[in-house]
Amino acid sequence: IDMTRAYAEKTLRSLVRVFLFDPTANRLAVEDRYEFSACPRRLEEAFITFEAVTVDRTGRCVRIGPRSNGLVLRAGSAGRFRVKALTEESREGRTGAVIQRITFAPARLARQMTLRFEM
């Protein structure tokens, strides 16, 4: 999916998202392939869920949902996950559930980068 025009970042030349599904391993990978005209000052990937989220102590992966039937989201490159409850933003919802915003910041930034996440 070409997502280049979805963002107003002036230095972003190209952003292509690729979904890779391995049915034999029951695994989904999401790759975001970035190309910038200059090295970005910061970059953050974001995921949202209504499920409970636990960040691994290393910050390299997160568990979404219960241990028995949830999933693990892993980063394929160095960086750190964080989670923030969006309590105020969730007030208008009908169920009372709170949105959990999961972010990943890569350890190194470059003009060309591929960030990969596996579930």
Secondary structure as a PSIPRED ss2 file (coil, helix, strand):
# PSIPRED VFORMAT (PSIPRED V4.0)

   1 I C   1.000  0.000  0.000
   2 D E   0.000  0.000  1.000
   3 M C   1.000  0.000  0.000
   4 T H   0.000  1.000  0.000
   5 R H   0.000  1.000  0.000
   6 A H   0.000  1.000  0.000
   7 Y C   1.000  0.000  0.000
   8 A C   1.000  0.000  0.000
   9 E C   1.000  0.000  0.000
  10 K C   1.000  0.000  0.000
  11 T C   1.000  0.000  0.000
  12 L E   0.000  0.000  1.000
  13 R E   0.000  0.000  1.000
  14 S E   0.000  0.000  1.000
  15 L E   0.000  0.000  1.000
  16 V E   0.000  0.000  1.000
  17 R E   0.000  0.000  1.000
  18 V E   0.000  0.000  1.000
  19 F E   0.000  0.000  1.000
  20 L E   0.000  0.000  1.000
  21 F E   0.000  0.000  1.000
  22 D E   0.000  0.000  1.000
  23 P C   1.000  0.000  0.000
  24 T C   1.000  0.000  0.000
  25 A C   1.000  0.000  0.000
  26 N C   1.000  0.000  0.000
  27 R E   0.000  0.000  1.000
  28 L E   0.000  0.000  1.000
  29 A E   0.000  0.000  1.000
  30 V E   0.000  0.000  1.000
  31 E E   0.000  0.000  1.000
  32 D E   0.000  0.000  1.000
  33 R E   0.000  0.000  1.000
  34 Y E   0.000  0.000  1.000
  35 E E   0.000  0.000  1.000
  36 F E   0.000  0.000  1.000
  37 S C   1.000  0.000  0.000
  38 A C   1.000  0.000  0.000
  39 C C   1.000  0.000  0.000
  40 P C   1.000  0.000  0.000
  41 R C   1.000  0.000  0.000
  42 R C   1.000  0.000  0.000
  43 L C   1.000  0.000  0.000
  44 E C   1.000  0.000  0.000
  45 E E   0.000  0.000  1.000
  46 A E   0.000  0.000  1.000
  47 F E   0.000  0.000  1.000
  48 I E   0.000  0.000  1.000
  49 T E   0.000  0.000  1.000
  50 F C   1.000  0.000  0.000
  51 E C   1.000  0.000  0.000
  52 A C   1.000  0.000  0.000
  53 V E   0.000  0.000  1.000
  54 T E   0.000  0.000  1.000
  55 V E   0.000  0.000  1.000
  56 D C   1.000  0.000  0.000
  57 R C   1.000  0.000  0.000
  58 T C   1.000  0.000  0.000
  59 G C   1.000  0.000  0.000
  60 R C   1.000  0.000  0.000
  61 C E   0.000  0.000  1.000
  62 V E   0.000  0.000  1.000
  63 R E   0.000  0.000  1.000
  64 I E   0.000  0.000  1.000
  65 G C   1.000  0.000  0.000
  66 P C   1.000  0.000  0.000
  67 R C   1.000  0.000  0.000
  68 S C   1.000  0.000  0.000
  69 N C   1.000  0.000  0.000
  70 G C   1.000  0.000  0.000
  71 L E   0.000  0.000  1.000
  72 V E   0.000  0.000  1.000
  73 L E   0.000  0.000  1.000
  74 R E   0.000  0.000  1.000
  75 A E   0.000  0.000  1.000
  76 G C   1.000  0.000  0.000
  77 S C   1.000  0.000  0.000
  78 A C   1.000  0.000  0.000
  79 G E   0.000  0.000  1.000
  80 R E   0.000  0.000  1.000
  81 F E   0.000  0.000  1.000
  82 R E   0.000  0.000  1.000
  83 V E   0.000  0.000  1.000
  84 K E   0.000  0.000  1.000
  85 A E   0.000  0.000  1.000
  86 L E   0.000  0.000  1.000
  87 T H   0.000  1.000  0.000
  88 E H   0.000  1.000  0.000
  89 E H   0.000  1.000  0.000
  90 S H   0.000  1.000  0.000
  91 R C   1.000  0.000  0.000
  92 E C   1.000  0.000  0.000
  93 G C   1.000  0.000  0.000
  94 R C   1.000  0.000  0.000
  95 T C   1.000  0.000  0.000
  96 G C   1.000  0.000  0.000
  97 A C   1.000  0.000  0.000
  98 V C   1.000  0.000  0.000
  99 I E   0.000  0.000  1.000
 100 Q E   0.000  0.000  1.000
 101 R E   0.000  0.000  1.000
 102 I E   0.000  0.000  1.000
 103 T E   0.000  0.000  1.000
 104 F E   0.000  0.000  1.000
 105 A E   0.000  0.000  1.000
 106 P E   0.000  0.000  1.000
 107 A C   1.000  0.000  0.000
 108 R C   1.000  0.000  0.000
 109 L C   1.000  0.000  0.000
 110 A C   1.000  0.000  0.000
 111 R C   1.000  0.000  0.000
 112 Q E   0.000  0.000  1.000
 113 M E   0.000  0.000  1.000
 114 T E   0.000  0.000  1.000
 115 L E   0.000  0.000  1.000
 116 R E   0.000  0.000  1.000
 117 F E   0.000  0.000  1.000
 118 E E   0.000  0.000  1.000
 119 M C   1.000  0.000  0.000
